[in-house]
Amino acid sequence: MSKFFFKGRIELPQDYSTYNYNTDPSTKHGSKKHPVNVTVTSAERQSEIELILKQNNLFANITVDSDVEENISELEVVLNKPSTVVLEKTPNRNDPCSCGSGKKYKKCCA
């Protein structure tokens, strides 16, 4: 057998989908197909959560149970999705300086 014959393990482990890595990036949490699970302690809190869901066009399975601690962590993750940080590009050496002195960048702030 040559070394090019073996391709490694093709099949995935059976519990691969239960890992903390999102294996299917097309799934959007909070949609009709993949609702968020939320547990609240009172009916008033349920109405607050439903208002938040309606404002953000999200769907959730809300469970009201006064004996269990409130758990809205999945909803917070969907609402507080991190955004991409775009940094300002530093000027080239011969560009005018961004501080407004009129000098070249290499003579002023470099």
Buried (B, 14 or more C-beta within 10 A) or exposed (E): EEEEEEEEEEEEEEEEEEEEEEEEEEEEBBEEEEBBBBBBBEEEBBEEBBEBBEEEEBEBEBEBEEEEEBBBEBBEEBBEEEEEEEEEEEBEEEEEBEEEEEEBBEEBEE
